């Protein structure tokens, strides 16, 4: 099953993902800030080649709440468990959209890369 995480508001990138999945009649589950869990974050990390740096909003590009979070917490010094707990409290730290299944992950909206999720 393909899962799509988005950060709570339906932006252009997420809409493109939904449209593409509907076009190819691919079933998917929506995950948002309200139903993110520790297991979901761990699954994303297990599929990521670059760990937290791939799934978290870029510190330098952060604005608003995320900028405050980055300045308040020394994220580089947190353990994996502490950072996962921080994400659960502040899910806006996750980039959006994040698409994944049991074997692969895609962060962002790249239509060419989305092809990876067509039936093997």
Beta strands, then each sheet from edge to edge (+ up, - down):
strand 1: 2-5
strand 2: 28-31
strand 3: 98-100
strand 4: 105-107
sheet 1: 2+ 1+ 3- 4+
end
